[in-house]
Amino acid sequence: METIPKDPIMLLSYVNTQLRDFYPSLEALCEGKEIDGEQLRQKLEAVDYRYDKEKNQFV
């Protein structure tokens, strides 16, 4: 499993870049990187970012 940033803002940047460049959905990202999707959502929601399925990014 790949290490992902722990800082929420760095995590946001990392996740959105991965979604933009490599993954068609949050589910595909989580599966591909072996990331707990619910935990990821909670970390980013804590800094007021939510996943937008239409845009395929956290906004």
Steps between C-alpha positions, in 0.01 A plus 500: 500500500625845406552760769273799454536845659367537853457878490142564377594771249786297354264201492244707310756599239628143467154343470369754248813458286460122507132530408576742217791308352439131568162400644146537363340498847570517870414132529759410235763709679429337836511153349815570301687656792347274767363803685203494737254724314292590804807601698622709207163677471498572874849652493411731213156587634674613819654783293171568314563307179248255358526263207312618191429197282420715195835679517685195636679711757472633851365855499 
